[in-house]
Amino acid sequence: MRSVIDTLDLTVEEIQSLIDTAEDIAHNPQNYAEKCKGKKLATLFFEPSTRTRLSFEAAMLELGGSVIGFSDAGSSSASKGESVADTVKVISCYADVIAMRHPREGAPLVAAHNASIPVINAGDGGHCHPTQTLADLLTIHREKGRLDNLTVGFCGDLKYGRTVHSLIAALSRYTGIKLVLISPEELRVPGYVTKGVINEAGMPYRETESLEDAMPELDVLYMTRIQRERFSDIDEYERLKDSYILTLEKLASAKSDLIVLHPLPRVNEISVKVDDDPRACYFKQVMNGKLMRMALILKLLGAVDEPDSHPIPDGALINEICCHNPACITKVEQELDQVFKPVAPGVYRCIYCESKAKI
């Protein structure tokens, strides 16, 4: 049984296979209309979502399958105190594959360890959002014709943006990628991404607070919103929320074949006047997200005999360190082991949320 909790669970070859399948679905949808007939997708959304949840549901329905689930934690047994582990054990009796979104980082990994069916991470706190990343990769591939030799700019909330962290990790496996990280100092990419992903992969990057300064060199511009739900200090959110707004005037110095991406929803960080510019590709991303989720569902439903891709790492410390991330799933799941994997001499990371600990 195979689950996808992080984009890095998939090899580069598997991602290319998903891209090829998604492209074929786009051109020959009639060939896939009953591929999942008799199969059920359970959408377990403990956190509000419009695009991701409906995209998963549309994907399964267009494959001929059916959908069960809930759209917020208040309408599930979580409101009665049921654990994630128990929830997915129950849902495994009803469905063939699970798509889960949860505000706690690491919750989908807990689900994968306890479910008897594949689990797809549909977003866990500020940690990962692998299917959005797959949609991003498909969009870049369809628009640019490649996933290498690109200068990619990320703009806005680079600290809390799980889509940013996931896409950077995915791009780290391709050659010729240069990153330009555009944000206020308070919202820079966290150290575990710059040191543990960017530097480790040897990707050249620079940080700047000026979108206008970065614009002329970019092949891809990935805009993000300042996410109010990730801030504990509302005053800090109010101060930073309008840091970057993309307008037609700011696009004037951009390349003619630049593509502008955004995981959505947007607030005001992209002017609606940009929507008609041929370089605006964020609504294409939405369609590509559905296509990629269709391809992924097909892959996982055909991979039920594959081994679990998330075993406890060799050399892991169990219950010897306590995770200090307040958003980690270990803070609310009773009797959940604290598991830390070794990443360097004396340095360990929580397997659920990637928080670092030194001993």
Secondary structure, DSSP 8 states (H G I E B T S, - for coil): ---BSSGGGS-HHHHHHHHHHHHHHHH-GGGGTTTTTT-EEEEEESS--SHHHHHHHHHHHHTT-EEEEESSGGGSGGGGT--HHHHHHHHTTT-SEEEEEESSBTHHHHHHHH-SS-EEEEEETTTB-HHHHHHHHHHHHHHHS-SSSEEEEEES--SS-HHHHHHHHHHTTSTTEEEEEE--GGG---HHHIIIIIIHHT--EEEES-HHHHGGG-SEEEE----GGG-S-HHHHHHHTTS--B-HHHHTTS-TT-EEE--S--SSSB-GGGGGSTTB-HHHHHHHHHHHHHHHHHHHHT-TTS--S----TT-EESSS----TTBGGGTSTT---EEEEEETTEEEETTT--EEE-
